[in-house]
Amino acid sequence: MWVRFPPGTFKDNANFESRLGIRCMSPAMDRIEAIGSARPRRWRYLIDVIVLVAVTFLLDAVLGAFITAPINWEKGFVLDAIGKILLVAIGCGLVLLRGERLADIGLKRPDSWTRAFVIGVGLAAIVFVAMYISEKAGFRRDLSKFKDVQGNLELAVLGVFYALIGAGFYEEFTFRGFLMQGLAMMFGGSRSAWIVACIAQGALFGLAHAYQNPLGIAITGTLGVLMGLLVLASGRNLWPVIIGHGLFDASRFVLFYFQGPPTG
């Protein structure tokens, strides 16, 4: 049986849909619409960032009640590492609850683990040499809080393991992963939005190291931006910087064991 439609019925989809009470979309358009509808709204990223920051401050306050001055670094490293693991778990939960994958914030298998490891080792070596030369030249951050590591093998070993977890994994997950992706999506997800997010997370990364003195803020902030750019250049993959950051901080604790930390 043939059905005749009035002239002009098929001039546009809206007219056709209104007459039949259906929607006419190609499979490709269906996929595009599904992706668009599944993407969280911008305010959701803002809420998640606020939640993780609030929990971070709350956890710091709780840890502060257990770690009193003078700091017992053996207990401090262990408790702080546990706290960092908890914060990573909360961040992962927030990502999954908004319908995204951990790969969306950079926790994904690299194309080559060997290449990621080589880049990470190279990053750690370059930053280590640059920091060592600059400190010998008189440009020193204040890292005197780690002075007890000098000559204390047990504390140095704990510091190395803490560096791999608290610096390498936690800080990269939080700043170059969760925070940078969240800010980029808040700003629209364009290329310029990612650049702005990279600069913003670097600035916040520097402020998070305010205990190192103003020079320390500038240095860590700059390193934060550079590592953010490396993440973007790596296809938004966190593993090269996780490896590099962890190895760099671990090597610093080894250096502190032999000659002590620099004081600003």
N, C-alpha and C positions, 0 to 999 in steps of 0.2 A: 504494500500500500504506500503510495507516495503522498507526501505532505507538502503543500505549496505554502511558501512564506511570502508575505508582502514585500514589494521592492524596498530595498534599503535596510532589510532586517539584519544583514551581515556586514553593514558598513563599519560597525565597531562592536567590540565585545560587550560593552556595557548595555547597548541596545538589545543584543541577542540574549544576554543573561537576564535582563529585566523581563523579556517576553516569555522565556521558558522557566525562569526561577532557578537557574543553575549558574555555575561559574565555569567558564571555559578558559583553561590554562594549559599550557604545554608542560610536559614533564620537567623541562629545564626551569620554567618559571615556578613550578611547584617546589623544586629544590631550593631555589633562591629565596622564596617566601618562607620556607621552613627554616632556613638558616637565619633569616632576619628575625623571625618571630622567636627563635630559640635564644638569640643573643640577649643577655641581661641588659636592662636599662642602665644608663650612665650613673644614676643615683645609687644603684646597687653596689657599684665598685666603691663609691665614696663611703657608703655605710660599712662595707667590709674593711676598708682601710682604717676607719675610725674604731671599729671593734677590735682589730688586731693591735692598734696603738694603745687603746685603753687597757686591754688585757696585759700588754707588755709592761705598762706603768704599774698596774696592780701587782703583777708577779714580782717586779723589782722591789715593790714595797714589802711584799711578803718575805722575799729573800733577805731584804735588809734587816728584818726582825731576827733572822737566824744567823746572819753574818755580821757581827759587830766589830767595831774598831778596837784594837788593831786587827786587821783582817787575817783570819786563818786561811791561807791560800789553799791548803790541801782540801779543806771543806768547801771553800769558795769555788774552786774549779769544778768540783764534782756537782755541787748543788746548782751552779750556774749552767753547767752543761745539761743537766736534767731539765732545767727551766727552758733552755733554748730548744730542746727536743719537743717539749710540750707546746711551745709557741709554733714550731713548724707544723705539728699535728693540727693545731687549731687553724693555721693558715690553709693547710690542705683541705680541712673540712669546709672552710668558707668557700674555697674554689669549687669543690664538688657540689656544695649545696646550691650554688648559683647555676649549676648545669654545665660547667666547663670541665675540662680535663687538666691534669697536672701538666701535661705537655703544653697547654696554652700559656703557662707562666714560665716555661723553659725547662721543666724537668722531663726531658725526653731523651731517648737513646740517640746518641750522636751518630752521624753517618760512619764515623770511624773512631773507635775508642783510642786507637794508637795516635791518631792525629789530635784528638782532644787532650790526651795525656802529654804529648809533645808540646802543644801550645801552652798547656798549664805549667809545665816545667819551665818553658822559656819565659813565660810571664813572671814566675816566681824568681827566676835567676836575674832577669833584667831589673825588677823592682828592688831586689836585695842589693845588687851592686849599686844602683842609683842611691838608695837610702844610706848605704855604708859610706859612699864617697861624700854625700851631702853632709852627713853627720861629722865626718872627719874635717870637713871644711867649716864647721861651726853652725850649720843649720840643723838644730836639734829639736825634736819634739820632746815633751816631758813624759817619759815613760818610767819615772822613778817609782811608780806604784808597784813595778815588778822587780824591785831591787833585791827582794828576798830570794829570787831565783838563782842569783849568782852563787856558785859553789854548792848549791843544794840539788843533788841529782834527782831525788824523788820529786821535788817540786818542778824541776825542768821537764821530767818525763810526763808528769800530769799536764804541764803547760803545753807540751807538744800535742797530746791527745785532745786537750781542750781547743787548741788552735784549729785542728781539723774539723771539729764539730761546731764550736761556737763562732769561729771566724769563717772558715772555708764553707761550711754548709749553711749554717744559720744566716749569716749576714748576706750571702749571695742569694739564698732563697728569698729573704725578706726584702732586700733593697733592689737587686737587679731582676728579681723574679716577681714576687707578689706586688710590691709597691710600684715598680716601673710599669708593669702590665696594667695594673689598676688605674694609674694616672693616665696612661696612654688611652685607655678605653673611655675614661671620663672626658678626655679632651677630643674624642671623636674617632680615635683609632687610625688617623691618617699618618703619613710619613712625618709630617711636621709635629704631630701630636706625640709620636714616639721620641723625637728629638727633645721636645720640651720635657717629657717625662724623664728622659735620661739625665738631663741637666738637673731637674728638680730632685730626683732621688740621690744624685751625687751631692747636692747641697745638704740634704737631710743626713746623708751618710757622714759628711764632714761634721755637722753639728752633733751627731751622736758620739763623736770622739772629742768633745770639747774639753775633756780632762787632760788632753795632750798639749794644751796651750793654743793660742791663735794660729801659730804656724802649723801645728798638728791638724787643726780644722781645715786649713787651706790644702795641706798635702793630702789628707785622706779624702777630702771632697773632690780634689782633682783626680785622684786614683779611682774614686767611685764613678766619675763621669767616663774616664777612659775604659774601665771595666764594663760599664754599660754599653759603650760603643762596640767593645769586643763581643758582647753578647748579641748585639744587633747584627754585627758582621758575621757571626756564627749561625745565623738563621734563628736567632732568639733561643739559643741553647745555652744552658747555664753550666754545663759540666766543665768546659775549659777554665772558666773563672773560679768555679768551686775548687778544682784541683790546684790552680795557681795560687789562689788566696790562702788556701789551707797550707800549702807547702811553704809559702813565704812566711806566714806567721809562725809556723812550726820551726822554721830555720832561725827565726829571730829568738825564740826561746832557747835554742841551742847556743846561739851567740851570747845571750844574756847569762847563761850558765858559766861561760868562760870569762867574760869581761864585764858583765853587768849592763844594764840598760842605759841609754843616754838620758841626761837630765836637762830640761830646758830652762 
